């Protein structure tokens, strides 16, 4: 059962962080590329829904283990022509058959799942052959001085930010999970604290 902090405090903190202008700009760079039957890992508050193109997307199915966040996602703004479902589930144990989706979208999710390797394995399983994995994640920075602070801050950060990790690798983890990364880019989000602002985004295929 979720704690009072997780039910009443954490959603507000996540909204402030995950809906900041810099992060929303990142979402807008990645999500419109989705097409077909789409699975979104860790849909959270549904912040990506406004960026899906209903002329390309047949449906969006989002999964999230937090009931409080799923309720917010169901009410999130999106194009009325977009078919959206939000289901209870974790990225590590997706409640879908093999090859169910054309595209998986994963944004600012791998930082907080319990087991990233398992989550990525499940994403591969749920994708059709040739399916696309679109991602944008924050994680381990390339600069030693930033990494030093990430490691210092992470123990406290995880407790106050819903299990969010600062030092998880992004693109290298996706490659190690068996995906072929076709496009990749990275930067520090402008005006964000550098310890939490390193992002990598791109497209990978099964």
Helices and strands as residue ranges (DSSP letters): H 4-4, I 5-9, H 10-18, H 21-30, G 31-33, E 36-41, G 49-51, E 57-64, H 67-74, E 84-88, E 101-107, H 116-126, E 127-138, H 144-160, H 171-176, E 180-188, H 194-197, E 198-205
